Each structure stands twice: as structure tokens, then as C-alpha cells.
């Protein structure tokens, strides 16, 4: 069996709101409570983001979701409808633009706890050199 990432714990100040929002934007299932302490977002058949609530400070994490072009457009429309600011550069200003420099489409946005979400259609991390 190859190594598979099964789940990732995401710190949050409001685990239910954060999980609900991400699940809505990505249009994936979620659960308000799993094992009593997590709100889970089921990204696919093998990967879950488990949001855990804390009052402590935590580092901002970066998560990237690769989707096909049609799904990208649908998610972007939900982001726009929710009034969420987005940008075309990882550290750039909020420009409400889509990055197309790497042969696909990509955007970045931050969720209420500060975590940075990225959505792209072509993985620049896995392109052959």
C-alpha cells in the first residue's frame, strides 16, 4: 500500500463555523461533531480535515485544493456569492483576480481564523522540470 494522508487537524476559534463554510464552498460533506471534539470536512474518500476548537493562539496554515476547471468555476462562484475576498498571488493584495500564469487557474483566500486556502486546476508543485 502506498502512503496516504488520512486526516489533518485544523485549529480554529469556531470549529463548526469554519468547517461549515469550507464544506459549503467546496460542496463536500461535513459533520458538526466527530469524536466529540472535531468538526470534520470530508474532502474525498480518503482525506478529512478535522477542525478542532481552541482559545490558544495557533499558526496560520496553508491548504491547497486541486480541482478540475468546471469545479474551479463553481467554487469561485460560491466564494463570490459569499462575499469572500480572494487574490491571484499567495502574498499579494486582494485583487479579486484569477492567476493563470502556471497553465491553469488559481486563487487564494483566507478563512475567518486566518488559514490560507488555495484552489488551483494544475499542480505547479508536481510539474516536470
Buried (B, 14 or more C-beta within 10 A) or exposed (E): EEEEEEBBEBBBBBBBBBBBBBBEBBEBEBBEEBEEEBBBBBBEEEEBBBBBBEEEEBEEBEBBBBBEEEBBEBBBEEBEEEEBEBBBEEEEEEEEEBBEEEEBBBBBBBBEBEBBBBBBBBEEEEEEE
